[in-house]
Amino acid sequence: MDRDDVTTTPTRGPIYKEVKRKMLDALAAGQWRPGEAIPAEPRLAERYGIAIGTLRKAIDELVAENVLLRQQGRGTFVATHSRERMLFLFFNVIRHDGTKEYPQVELVGFRKARADDETAERLQIPPRAALFSYRNVLRLGGKPVMIDDISVPAELFAGLSAERLRARTNTLYHLYQRGFDISVVRTTETVRALGAPEDVAGLLGVPVASPLLLVRRVAYTPERRAVEFRRSYLNTAEHEYQRELRGGPIRLNTNRETILRHT
């Protein structure tokens, strides 16, 4: 073990944790852009005045948190959002037989709004703060399966519009990253059963009060700033919600009254 691995700073703990924070600061400052390679390990170790082993521990954590991506024989890169990355990390709906497919997404509403109490708490912003709120219908196999109600702070997403959302050719998180310099690397979620509200039932083509799953998700940047809150309503007649957690996957449908919390 490198000596630096067990050395601590007076107030911040292990050295590699401090290096990790400095690397996150560099990412936030735009020193390394999405898709770009970070400097070679010897250069970074020299930059931060630490041993290679200590640096690798910092990089290992950033890779585990989906901030960085190692490519065998090429180096370590700043993660970029793509359809494949979204499907693997952030889209957790599968058919009952376990099949996962990329959804068709249709924007059906966009407005400027004020944060209600729950949204303000989840996004860690003042009550009544300005938001952009929009609604998507997600179809799988041509059928509407899920409704996403999404809110983002207006101060972070200046210039967001229905036109920009409809014109995107990649994922939402790719738009956030490329259009607003906001990288989502982590989410927390809670899941519970509920009866379909009238407006949601109409979009999903199910009777009012039909059993659905409600998934509440908060998305965070590498600096752990909350940047998106969404309420997702999932019809589980043909689909389930599955998320990989420690110890294996958890699959949920409306036959179970389970609350899922994940970080």
C-alpha positions in Angstrom: 0.0 0.0 0.0 1.3 3.5 -0.9 2.0 5.6 2.2 -0.3 8.3 0.7 -3.2 5.9 0.7 -3.4 5.8 4.5 -2.2 9.4 5.1 -5.0 11.9 6.0 -5.3 15.6 5.7 -6.2 17.4 9.0 -9.8 18.0 8.1 -10.7 16.1 4.9 -9.7 12.5 5.4 -7.6 10.2 3.1 -5.4 12.0 0.5 -7.1 10.2 -2.4 -10.5 11.6 -1.4 -9.0 15.1 -1.6 -7.5 14.4 -5.0 -10.9 13.1 -6.1 -12.5 16.4 -5.0 -9.8 18.3 -6.9 -10.5 16.3 -10.1 -14.2 17.0 -9.7 -13.4 20.7 -9.4 -11.4 20.4 -12.7 -14.3 18.7 -14.4 -16.7 21.4 -13.2 -14.4 24.1 -14.4 -14.4 22.5 -17.9 -10.7 21.6 -17.9 -11.6 18.2 -19.3 -14.7 18.0 -21.5 -17.1 15.1 -22.1 -15.5 12.5 -24.3 -12.0 13.9 -23.8 -9.2 11.9 -22.3 -7.9 13.1 -18.9 -4.1 13.5 -18.7 -2.0 10.4 -18.2 -1.6 9.1 -14.7 2.0 10.1 -14.2 1.2 13.7 -15.2 -1.8 13.8 -12.8 0.3 12.3 -10.0 2.9 14.9 -10.5 0.2 17.7 -10.7 -1.2 16.7 -7.4 2.0 15.7 -5.8 1.0 12.2 -4.9 1.9 8.6 -5.6 0.5 6.7 -8.6 -1.3 4.3 -6.3 -3.1 7.1 -4.5 -4.2 8.7 -7.8 -5.5 5.4 -9.1 -7.8 5.1 -6.0 -9.3 8.5 -6.8 -9.8 7.5 -10.4 -11.2 4.1 -9.4 -13.9 5.9 -7.4 -14.7 8.3 -10.3 -15.0 5.3 -12.7 -17.3 3.5 -10.2 -19.5 6.6 -10.0 -19.7 6.8 -13.8 -17.9 10.2 -14.0 -14.9 8.7 -15.9 -14.7 5.8 -18.3 -11.7 3.5 -18.8 -11.0 2.2 -22.3 -8.6 -0.6 -22.5 -5.4 0.4 -24.3 -6.6 4.0 -24.9 -6.8 5.7 -21.5 -9.4 7.2 -19.2 -12.1 9.5 -20.6 -14.7 11.9 -19.3 -18.0 9.9 -19.6 -20.4 11.1 -22.4 -24.1 10.3 -22.4 -25.3 8.2 -25.2 -28.3 6.0 -26.0 -26.4 2.9 -24.9 -25.3 4.5 -21.7 -28.8 5.8 -20.9 -30.3 2.3 -21.6 -27.7 0.6 -19.3 -27.6 3.1 -16.4 -30.7 5.2 -16.3 -33.6 3.4 -18.1 -34.9 0.6 -15.8 -38.0 -0.6 -17.5 -38.1 -4.2 -18.9 -40.7 -6.5 -20.2 -41.9 -9.3 -18.0 -39.6 -11.7 -20.0 -36.6 -9.5 -19.1 -36.2 -7.8 -22.5 -35.0 -4.2 -22.4 -35.4 -1.8 -25.4 -34.9 1.9 -26.1 -38.1 3.8 -25.7 -39.7 6.1 -28.2 -40.1 9.5 -26.5 -42.8 12.1 -27.3 -42.9 15.5 -25.7 -46.5 16.4 -24.9 -46.1 19.4 -22.7 -43.6 22.2 -21.8 -44.1 25.2 -19.5 -42.4 27.6 -17.2 -43.5 27.0 -13.6 -42.8 27.6 -9.9 -41.4 24.9 -7.6 -44.0 23.2 -5.4 -42.8 22.2 -1.9 -41.8 18.6 -2.9 -39.9 19.7 -6.0 -38.1 22.5 -4.1 -37.0 20.0 -1.4 -35.8 17.4 -3.9 -33.9 20.0 -6.0 -32.6 21.8 -2.9 -33.9 25.2 -4.2 -36.2 27.8 -2.6 -40.0 27.2 -2.7 -41.5 28.9 -5.7 -38.2 29.0 -7.5 -38.5 29.2 -11.3 -38.5 25.9 -13.2 -38.9 24.5 -16.6 -41.3 21.6 -16.4 -42.2 19.2 -19.2 -44.0 15.9 -19.8 -42.9 13.0 -22.0 -44.8 9.9 -23.1 -42.5 6.9 -23.4 -43.6 4.1 -25.8 -42.3 0.6 -26.0 -43.3 -1.6 -28.9 -45.5 1.3 -30.1 -47.6 1.3 -26.9 -47.5 4.1 -24.2 -45.9 2.5 -21.1 -44.6 5.4 -19.0 -45.2 9.1 -18.4 -42.3 11.3 -17.3 -43.1 14.6 -15.5 -39.7 16.4 -15.4 -38.7 19.6 -13.6 -35.3 21.4 -13.8 -34.1 24.7 -12.3 -34.5 27.6 -14.7 -31.3 29.2 -13.6 -29.3 26.2 -14.7 -31.1 25.6 -18.0 -31.4 29.1 -19.5 -32.6 28.7 -23.1 -34.3 25.3 -22.7 -37.4 25.2 -24.8 -39.9 22.7 -26.3 -38.1 23.2 -29.6 -34.7 22.2 -28.2 -36.2 19.1 -26.5 -38.0 18.0 -29.7 -34.9 18.7 -31.9 -32.5 16.6 -29.8 -31.0 13.6 -31.6 -29.7 11.9 -28.4 -30.8 11.4 -24.8 -32.0 14.0 -22.4 -28.9 13.7 -20.3 -26.8 14.2 -23.5 -28.7 17.4 -24.1 -28.0 18.5 -20.6 -24.3 17.7 -21.0 -23.7 19.2 -24.4 -26.2 22.1 -24.2 -25.9 23.2 -20.7 -22.6 21.8 -19.3 -24.5 19.7 -16.8 -23.4 16.0 -16.5 -25.7 13.6 -14.7 -23.7 10.8 -13.1 -25.9 9.7 -10.2 -29.6 9.3 -9.3 -31.6 8.5 -6.2 -35.1 7.0 -6.5 -38.1 6.0 -4.5 -40.8 3.7 -5.8 -44.4 3.1 -4.7 -47.7 1.9 -6.1 -50.6 4.3 -6.8 -53.8 4.6 -8.8 -53.5 6.3 -12.1 -54.5 10.0 -12.0 -57.0 11.0 -14.7 -54.6 12.9 -17.0 -52.0 10.1 -16.8 -54.6 7.4 -17.4 -55.7 9.2 -20.5 -52.2 9.3 -21.9 -51.5 5.6 -21.0 -54.9 4.4 -22.3 -55.9 2.8 -19.0 -58.9 3.3 -16.7 -58.6 6.0 -14.0 -57.2 4.6 -10.7 -55.6 1.6 -12.6 -52.5 0.3 -10.6 -49.3 2.0 -11.6 -45.8 2.4 -10.2 -44.7 6.0 -9.3 -40.9 6.4 -9.5 -39.5 9.6 -8.1 -36.0 10.3 -9.3 -33.5 13.1 -8.5 -30.5 13.4 -10.8 -27.1 14.7 -9.6 -23.9 16.1 -11.1 -20.4 14.9 -10.0 -20.5 17.7 -7.4 -23.7 16.2 -6.0 -25.9 19.1 -7.1 -29.5 18.2 -7.7 -30.4 19.2 -11.3 -33.5 17.3 -12.2 -36.6 15.9 -10.4 -38.9 13.6 -12.3 -42.1 11.7 -11.5 -42.5 8.7 -13.7 -45.8 6.7 -13.9 -45.3 3.1 -15.2 -48.0 0.8 -16.4 -46.9 -2.7 -15.3 -49.4 -4.7 -17.2 -46.6 -5.9 -19.5 -43.5 -4.3 -18.0 -41.6 -4.1 -14.7 -39.2 -1.8 -13.0 -35.7 -3.3 -12.5 -32.7 -1.6 -11.0 -29.3 -3.2 -10.2 -28.4 -2.8 -6.6 -25.8 -4.4 -4.4 -26.6 -8.0 -4.1 -28.4 -8.2 -7.4 -31.3 -6.7 -9.3 -34.6 -5.7 -7.7 -37.7 -6.0 -9.9 -40.9 -4.2 -9.0 -44.5 -4.3 -10.2 -47.7 -3.2 -8.7 -48.3 -6.5 -6.9 -45.7 -5.4 -4.4 -45.9 -2.4 -2.1 -42.1 -1.9 -2.1 -40.2 1.3 -1.6 -36.8 1.4 -3.3 -34.1 3.8 -2.3 -30.9 3.8 -4.3 -27.8 5.9 -4.4 
